[in-house]
Amino acid sequence: MAHEIAVIPGDGIGGEVVPAATTVLAETPADFEFVRGDAGDATRAETGAALPEQTRTVAAAADATLFGAAGETAADVILPLREVVGSYANVRPARTYPGVGALAPDADIVFVRENTEGVYAGIESEIADGVRTLTRVTTEAACERIAEFGFTYAAENGYDQVTIAHKANVMRETDGLFLDVARRVGGEHETGYETALMDALATDLVMRPETYGVVICPNLAGDVLSDLAAGLVGGLGLLPSANVGRENALFEPVHGTAPDIAGEGVANPTATVLSAAMLLDHLDHPEVAAAVRGAVETVLAEGPTTPDLGGTATTDEMTNAIVTQMDF
């Protein structure tokens, strides 16, 4: 039976890299049925809603969703989409690939980011003229869920070190709870762990990235630290991500819409193709996922690659090269 995949390109280069990823998926032995959904700036201009109800329905009913990027409406698209699929864990691998001129040639870090609360809960108020507030939400249940996910991910994927990122020395109640619960969960697992203040961790990630494996983070910290790591491994164009729920999941590149190159046909498809590989893992096709990753690594090392990677290839040329290198 075919897996039903909701395909939501969104804005900018999303309309170029998402078709690249579906081209790759269609050439694998796995069986897919792709269902289109619209979202983003252009969709809002046309329909009045950045994320129409029909798109929500498509994502909710699908086995998984592949999303591109949204522009100014990003918060109105991606946060609700994550809710639609019941996502509570955002997984962002940042690793160095052969052939990429990375600042950190041995980096292999996975950020496991709490995806439902923190400052991204969206509780903001204007309490007086010129005075606005943001409420940070932290619950024991969500902290336990993300910590359990992170330690389990580390064990299942061969990482022998977990780092718990926090700022409990300042945010004593909210990050204090996050830290206490993550420590408790860590004590129930065999994988070793350490804790680190998130600001100090940012420095150490730059100086010693090769010493880190899985990093469990509150929502905002995971967003910032994973982007920092992107700079170490070659840029946002290489970072995939998964938004994982208990039964459904959403996969997307970490990069944005890149309006400066949108429509030129030179967008780097790597992050979206690697997101598709994570989708394959999620749907229990690990061998196929490994073949896709292997093909991406070969093309990154040998070419052809897009201009952001020092090459001259178009998006389609790089995508076709990846397909050619896939070995099942």
Buried (B, 14 or more C-beta within 10 A) or exposed (E): EEBBBBBBBBBBBBBBBBBBBBBBBEBBEBEBEBBEBBBBBBBBEEBEBBBBEEBBBBBBEBBBBBBBBBBEBBEBBBBBBBBBBBBBBBBBBBBBBEBBEBEBBEBBBBBBBBBBBBBBBEEEEEEEEEEEEEEBBBBEEBBBBBBBBBBBBBBEEEBEBBBBBBBBEEBEEBBBBBBBBBBEBBEEBEBEBEBBBBEEBBEBBBEEBEBBBBBBBBBBBBBBBBBBBBBBBBBBBBBBBBBBBEEBBBBBBBBBBBEEBBEEBBBBBBBBBBBBBBBBBBBEBEEBBBBBBBBBBBBBEEBBBBBBBEBEBBBBBBBBBBBEBBEE
